């Protein structure tokens, strides 16, 4: 399944009332099964895991996150080559070396449009880089 098709499907997954239901279920699971997140994210340190627990325990935060994801999937449906070309001197793009399932497989096209390989880096950074200590940027 390609990225655009997958994004279109996920867009509908985050619509109401499913978005609200998932946000409330996340709180229920976080409270009913407090051992679940530490088990699923056993490699995470205490502070990032604490942030994740707080995030999942807040239905408004989880709902807002899913709303943002839905809006993003609805508006970002194809690579804006003209914008890349017009702004090429200002862009510095970092891709995850292993891929993360959220970013489209268009890095070759981005490199072609930017015409500067130095503006693009592939680093071992996970999608949730803000929850881990990564100092590559």
C-alpha positions in Angstrom: 0.0 0.0 0.0 1.5 3.3 -1.0 1.8 6.3 1.3 -0.9 8.5 -0.2 -3.4 5.6 -0.2 -2.5 4.8 3.4 -2.9 8.4 4.4 -6.3 8.6 2.9 -7.4 5.5 4.8 -6.0 6.9 8.1 -7.7 10.2 7.5 -11.0 8.4 7.9 -9.8 6.4 10.9 -9.3 9.7 12.8 -12.8 11.0 12.1 -15.5 11.4 14.8 -16.8 9.6 16.8 -13.9 7.2 16.5 -11.4 9.9 17.5 -13.2 10.7 20.8 -13.8 7.0 21.5 -10.0 6.2 21.0 -9.0 9.1 23.3 -11.3 7.9 26.1 -10.2 4.3 25.6 -6.5 5.4 25.9 -7.3 6.9 29.3 -9.2 3.8 30.4 -6.3 1.5 29.4 -3.7 3.8 31.0 -5.5 3.7 34.3 -6.7 0.1 34.2 -3.4 -1.3 33.0 -0.6 0.9 34.3 1.9 -1.8 33.6 1.1 -1.9 29.9 3.0 1.2 28.7 6.2 0.3 30.6 5.9 -3.2 29.1 5.4 -2.0 25.5 8.1 0.6 25.8 10.6 -1.2 28.1 13.6 0.4 26.3 12.5 3.9 27.2 13.9 5.8 30.1 11.7 7.0 33.0 11.2 10.6 31.9 10.1 9.9 28.3 7.8 7.1 29.6 6.4 9.6 32.1 5.6 12.0 29.3 3.9 9.3 27.3 1.8 8.2 30.3 0.7 11.8 30.8 -0.1 12.2 27.1 -2.2 9.1 26.9 -3.9 9.9 30.2 -5.2 13.2 28.9 -8.2 12.7 26.6 -8.1 16.3 25.4 -4.4 16.0 24.4 -4.9 12.6 22.7 -8.0 13.9 20.9 -6.1 17.1 19.8 -3.3 14.9 18.5 -5.6 12.8 16.4 -7.4 15.9 15.1 -4.0 17.3 14.0 -3.1 14.0 12.4 -6.4 13.8 10.5 -6.1 17.4 9.3 -2.5 16.8 8.2 -3.5 13.7 6.3 -6.3 15.5 4.5 -4.1 18.4 3.4 -0.8 16.7 2.7 -1.7 14.4 -0.1 1.2 14.9 -2.5 4.7 16.3 -2.7 4.7 20.1 -3.4 7.6 20.2 -5.9 7.1 23.9 -6.6 7.4 24.9 -3.0 10.5 22.7 -2.6 12.1 24.3 -5.7 11.2 27.9 -4.6 12.5 27.4 -1.1 15.4 25.0 -1.7 18.0 27.3 -0.1 16.0 27.4 3.2 15.2 23.7 3.5 17.2 21.2 5.6 15.5 17.9 5.7 16.2 15.0 8.0 14.8 11.5 7.3 14.8 8.5 9.5 17.3 5.9 8.1 14.9 3.1 8.9 11.7 4.8 7.9 8.8 5.3 10.2 5.7 4.6 8.3 4.4 8.2 8.6 6.6 9.8 6.0 6.1 9.1 2.3 8.6 7.2 0.3 9.6 10.3 -1.8 13.1 11.1 -0.6 14.6 10.5 -4.1 12.1 12.9 -5.6 12.9 15.5 -2.9 16.6 15.2 -3.5 16.0 15.6 -7.3 14.0 18.8 -6.7 16.4 20.3 -4.2 19.4 19.4 -6.3 21.6 19.6 -3.1 22.3 16.3 -1.3 23.9 18.4 1.5 20.4 19.7 2.4 19.2 16.2 3.2 20.4 13.8 5.9 19.4 10.3 6.7 19.9 9.7 10.5 19.0 7.0 13.0 16.2 9.1 14.5 12.8 7.5 15.3 9.5 9.3 14.5 9.0 10.1 18.2 12.5 11.7 18.4 11.2 14.3 20.9 10.7 11.6 23.5 14.3 10.4 23.2 17.7 11.9 23.5 18.9 12.5 19.9 21.4 15.2 19.3 21.7 14.9 15.5 19.9 18.1 14.6 
